[in-house]
Each structure stands twice: as C-alpha cells, then as structure tokens.
Amino acid sequence: MPPAMRFDNTQDLLNRFVRVNKHGGRRNERKFKKKTSVISTYISRIRAFSHNARLYLLSEAVYGVSTGIFQLLFNFYVLSLGYNEAVLGNMVAARSMTSLILALPMGFMINRIGRRNAIALSIGGFAVSVAFMLLFPGNIMFLAMNILQGGLPNLWVAWRWSF
C-alpha cells in the first residue's frame, strides 16, 4: 500500500471514508472515486480509442445528422414545389422498398468491392442523388433518385453491421 493510504486502525479507515455525527451514526458517505463530469468522462473514453475508431465515430455522427436534416428538409422542399403528400409518400415507399429488396445483395457486393470502396460508393451515390433532385426537380427524377437512395446507402449500413 502507498504510504498515504496506510491507516493505524479500523477507526482511522472508517473516519477516512465515512463522516460520523455526534451520536455515532453515519452521515454523508463519501465515494471512493473522484467526482468527474459526464462530459469529461465521455471525452476521456473517446480519446482512448484509436485514430481510426475516432474517425469512424465522427463519420457516423456526421452521416446521421446530415441524413436526418436532409429527410426533414427534403419533405418540405417537395411540398413547396406543389407536389402533394401522396407523391411524397410514394417516394418514401420507393426508398424503403428498394432498401428492403437490395439489403442482402448489397451485403454480398461489399465483400466483392471492399469496405472502403463501399463507403465511397454509398456516400457518392447519396450526394449524386441529392444533386440530381435539386438540379432537375420532377416526379420521375424524384422517384428514380429515391430508388438510388434506397439502394446505395445499404452499402454503408451493411458495412456498419459487420462489426
């Protein structure tokens, strides 16, 4: 034991970690650990990860936030162009059905093209589909690009699930 932690008797040990009131009862038990904030604990745990793991966590955060913002704003964009909720529902349904149908084939494709290429293809395909919908707004283009958005991001999702 280090010299600072040695105690002469059990009462010294008890007095070190427990306050005793006038009547001999325990009061305000101390914790053995130093109190730290949740944020500092989180940051210290993130710093313990390798560089690649931190990059992966950052990419997941950016991907999640950007996808959430896009889905919210895209719905407003389509409605502002004069399309009704039925057209918007068809686009969301096409994206979901494509994702469902292509999930397994995209998983096999990851093994063929590699994880790095799968991530690049997924992010690139999502960016191209958003650009095409903004540059060439139309019912057919919206539907086609939502089908693309349903298929290619499966590469990213299937790669994440492999861990």
C-alpha positions, 0 to 999 in steps of 0.5 A: 500500500502507498504510504498515504493510504496506510491507516493505524486502525479500523477507526482511522479507515472508517473516519477516512471514508465515512463522516460520523455525527455526534451520536455515532451514526453515519452521515454523508458517505463519501465515494471512493472515486473522484467526482468527474463530469459526464462530459469529461468522462465521455471525452476521456473514453473517446480519446482512448480509442484509436485514430481510426475508431475516432474517425469512424465515430465522427463519420457516423455522427456526421452521416446521421445528422446530415441524413436526418436534416436532409429527410426533414428538409427534403419533405418540405422542399417537395411540398413547396414545389406543389407536389402533394403528400401522396407523391411524397409518400410514394417516394418514401415507399420507393426508398424503403422498398428498394432498401428492403429488396437490395439489403442482402445483395448489397451485403454480398457486393461489399465483400466483392468491392471492399469496405472502403470502396463501399463507403465511397460508393454509398456516400457518392451515390447519396450526394449524386442523388441529392444533386440530381433532385435539386438540379432537375426537380420532377416526379420521375427524377424524384422517384428514380433518385429515391430508388438510388437512395434506397439502394446505395446507402445499404452499402454503408449500413451493411458495412456498419453491421459487420462489426 
